[in-house]
Amino acid sequence: MGSSFGRIFKLTTWGESHGPALGVVVEGCPAGIPLTVEDIQYQLDRRRVGQSAVTTPRAESDRAELLSGVFEGITTGAPISIITYNRDVDSSKYEAIRDVFRPGHADYTYWAKYGHRDHRGGGRSSARETWGRVAAGAIARKILDTVGCEVYGFVRELGGIPIETFDRDEIERNIVRCPDPVAAERMIEAILQAKADGDSLGGIVEVRATGVPVGLGEPTFEKLDALIGQAMLSIPAVKAVEIGEGFAVTRMRGSQANDWFYAEGGRVRTRTNTAGGTLGGISTGEDVIVRLAVKPTSSVSVPQETVSTSLEPRTIVVEGRHDPSVCPRAVPVAEAMLAIVLADLLLVNRAARISWPAD
């Protein structure tokens, strides 16, 4: 079962939703980078369960413990191991579905592939696995800090409600991480109504990276676009990814889709950013812009048809504690995965040529 991602900056996550603990091991982080557990915890708190009325009520503190790879607040170059313990596990609600496949979940495919499955909250397929990704992403951000690269994200649309204004300062001021305060209120109302109905909502999450160095990515199989796509589609509930204008370019002419070049401050810039910061699989130096289609949470308390492991027809009502929309908590996860891709490529790029122009 593959649980690792990255070439040089490589993370391996482990643990299950209802197991005793979760963790991540990060290899390839250079020595000499300032890093504290508080740096990691800040990002984990943004992903944490039970943080608002629109997230699952599961009460996990998600406190990170740094076990290795950091000494006196500085990375040593050794593998960095981080762990958290599951403190609020309640598997009782899952006993009724021990032998039943939940629609929209990986129950059936795990059972078909491995011959058995952990029915307690989805086991390894649970989005709780992303705890380790966010912890690793916090380290990746510290690497990106060395070149002035920053990653941030927000909810662009939720339940069919799009943003109409953009104020970055608003993103962390509301519980849905929306840059439009008016749209945010409508989104919150829609989520609470879906929750009251025993249902859920999906949406669009956008992630941006600013200050990206030119030259990240490879021309063929390890294009920046391809690695971003893999990273984002590996996030539970993400069903589609677009970079830059994405599908909208299919409705443009080439003269509209092309980003025209000009020179400014001794570097090449583009007047538009239809490509989303990448050409030929390599970063252009413009902002990398990524959008994710996030499906509605699969766990709903609306009666649904399904079958058991013995292929008997059943009707299922999923109980337990679930997010009525995963979009707000998906933001820090998507940020982490973009940061991990960029940090890894930054380190890979050191081997691309013998000498580099002075920064």
N, C-alpha and C positions, 0 to 999 in steps of 0.2 A: 504494500500500500504506500504509494508515494506521498511523502510528507515534507519534502524539501523544495526550496526555490532559490535560484540565484547561481551565478558562476563563481565569483570571488567573494562578494558579500552574500553569504548563503545562510538561510534560516531553515531550521527544522522544528516544526511544532509537534507537540504530543499532548495526549490527554483526551478525556471525554467529558461531555456535558455533565453527567451525573457520576463521574469517577471522583476519586479523592483529590485530584489536583490537575492543573494544566501547566504547560511550560513551553519554553522555546530555547533553542540553542542557536546562537549566531556566530558563525565562523567568518573569518576574513576581514573583521573590522581592524583597521590599522591601529597601531599603538599611538599613544600621545593625544588622544581626543578627550577633552573634559566630558565626563558623564557621571551623573548621580542617579540614584533611584528616584529622586523627585522629578528629573527630566522624563523618565519613563512613566511615572505615576500620573503626571499631568495629562498625558495622552490617553492613558487607560481610563481615567476618570471621565473623559469625554465619551468613551465607548460604554461605560459601566451600565449594567442593568439597574432598573429601579430608580433612575435619575429624575423621572418626571411622570406626569399623568399619561403620556403617550408612549411609554415604554413598558416592558414587562415588569410586574411587581416583584420579581425574584430579587431578594436582598443580599447581593454579594458585594463585599467591599472591594474585591479584585486587587487586594494589596500585593504589590510585586516584591519579591525578594531576589536580590542579586546574589548569586552563588559563586560566580567566577568571572574572570576576565577584566575586572576593574580593581585598581588598587589606589587608595588615597585620591579617589575622584578622577582617575585617569585610566583610559583603556590600556591594557598591557599587550595587546596583540593576540592573546590567547582566546579561545572560545568563550563567549559570554553566555552564561546560563541563567535563566530567569524563571521563577516558579510562582504560582499562586495556588492557594488551597480553596476548594469548593466548600463553602460553609453553610449554604442554604439549599441543600439538595432535598427534593421531595419527589421520589419516584413512584409514589402510590397511584397517582393519576394515570400512569402508563401501564399498569398491570392489565387493564381491560383491553389493551391493544397489543398485548404481547405477541399474538399470532394474527394480527390484522394489519393490512397495509394502509397507511394514511395517504389519501390522494394529495398529490403535489409534493410529497416527501420522497426521500431516497430509500424508504423502507423496502420496497419491492426490489429495486436494483441492487441494493446491498445484499439482500437475501439471495437473489439470483446469482450474484457474482461470488460471494464468500460462503454461501451455504448456511449462514446464521447471521444474526444482527443484534446490536445492542438497542433494545426497544426503549430504553430510558432516555427520553428527550432527544433521540436521534443518534446518541453516541458520538462517533467521530464525525458524522455528517452535520452535527449541530453547528450553528453559527457561533457557539461559544468557543470553538476552535480559533476564531479570529482574535481572541485575546492575545495570543502569541504573536500574531502579525502586527498588531498595534504596538506591542512592546518592541519588536524588532524595528518597526517603522520609526520609533522615537530615536533609536540609535542611528538609523539611516539619515534622519533629519540633521543630526549633529555632523555627519560627514558632509552633507550638502551645505551646511552653514559655512564650511571652509571656503566655498566658492561663491557664496552669496546667493544660493538657490533656495527658494522658499516654496512650500506646497500648502495649499489650502483648498477646502471644498465647501459645498453648500447644497441644499435641496433646491433644485430648479423648478420642479413641478411635483405635485403630490395629489393623488386622487383626481387628476384632471384639472387641478388648479395651478396655473403657471404663475411665475413671477412677472411683474410688469415694471418694477423698478429694481435697481441694484445699489445697495449700500453695504460694503463689506463689513463695516462696523456692526451692522445689525445681525450678522450671522450667529454670533454666540450670545446675543441678547434674548433670543427666544428659543423655546424648547424643540422647535423643528429645524433649527439651523437654516433659516431662510433669510436671504438678504433683502426681502421686501416685507416690511412689517404688516402691511395690510393683507397681503397674500398669506403671511404666516398665521394670522388669526383665523382666516378661512380654512387653512390646512388643519389647524388644531381642532376646529369645530368638526371638520369632516372625519378626522381620525376618531374623535370621541364618539361620534354618531355610529361609525362602523364598529367600534368597540362595543357600544350598547346593543348593536344588532348581532353581536357574535361573529362579526366579519372582519375584514382587513382591507388595506389599501396599499397600492404600489406607487411608484413615481420615478422621477429622473434625478439622479445625483450628478453634479458636475464637480470635477477636480481640476485645478490649475496649478502649474508650476511656473514660477517667475525666476528670472536670473539663470536660466538653464544654459550651460556652456554649449558652444557650437561643437558638433562632432560626435555626440553620443549616439551609439547604435551602429549596426553593421549593415552592409548593403544587401544581404540576401536573407538567410533564414533567421538571423537574430536582429532584424530591424527593430528600431525603437517602437514603432507601431505594433509589431507582432508581439513583443514582450509585454507591452502595456495591455494588449488584448488578452494575453494569457493570464497576466496578473489579475486583471479586473474580472474576467470570466471565472476565475477560480474562487471568487467571493460568493458565498451562498446567496441565492435569490437574484443574482445578476444574470440577466438573459440576453443582453445585447450591449455593445460598446461602440461608440463613434468618436473619432478624433477630429478636431477642427469642426468644419461644417458637416462632416460625415455624410449622411444620406442626402443632405440638401444639395450637394454638388451634382447629383444626378439630374437636377432640374436647372443647372446652369450651363452656359456655354464655356468653352475653354478660356475665352478672353475674360470671363467673369471669375472663373475659378482660380486662375493663376494669380499668385501674389507677386506684385511688381517689386523689383529691387531698387534700393537707393543707398547711398553711402552717408553715414552720420557718425561723427566722432571716431573716425578711423576704423569703422566696422561696417559690414554689410547688414542692412535692415530690409524688412518688407513693409510695404504700405498697408497691406491687409494681412490677415492671418487665417485665411480659409483652410490652409493645410494643417493648422493646429500645432505649429512648431516643429514639423518634421517634413523632410523631403528625401525621397530615396531611402527611407528607413533611418535617416541620420538627423539629429537635432539641428535646427537652423539658428538657435539663439533667441528666437521669439518664444512667447509663452506656450507651453504645452497645455492643450485644452482637451479634456476627456469627459465624455458624458456616458453614464451608465443607466440602462433600463433595469429598474429593480421591481421584481414582481411582488404582488401582495403576499403577505405572510401566509404560508400554507396551512398553518394550524388555525382552524376556525371552528366555532361551536355550532355551525349550521349543519344539519344532517346531510351526509353524503353517502353515495353508494360506493362499495368497495368489495373486496374478497379477502378471505383468510389465507393462511399458508397452505391450507388443504383445499383451496379453490372454492370454498363455499361462499355464496353471496352474503354480504353483511351490510348493515347501515351503521355508519360511524359518526359520533359527535366527539370531536377532539377536546379534551379537557386539559388542564394544566395552566401554566403561566407563560404568556406569549406577547410579543409586541404586536399591537394592532397595525403598525406600519414599521418596517425596519429601516426606512429611509433616514431618519435623523441619526440613528446609531451607525448606519452604513457610511456616513460621511468620514469619520476618523479612520475607518477601515480602508476605504478607497484612498484616502490621503496616504496612509501607511504603505499601501501597495505601490503607489506611484513613487513615493520616496525611496522605497526599496529598489525598484527598477532603476531609477536614476543614479542612486548611490553605487549600485553594482556596476552599471555602465561607466560611471566616472572612474572607478578603479580599473575596469577592463581597459579603458581608453589609455591608461598610462603605458600600455604595451603596444599601442598602435604605431608609434614612430619613435625614432631615437631621440630627436630633439623637438622641442615645442617653442613656438614664438613666445616671447615674453608677454605675460599677462598685462 
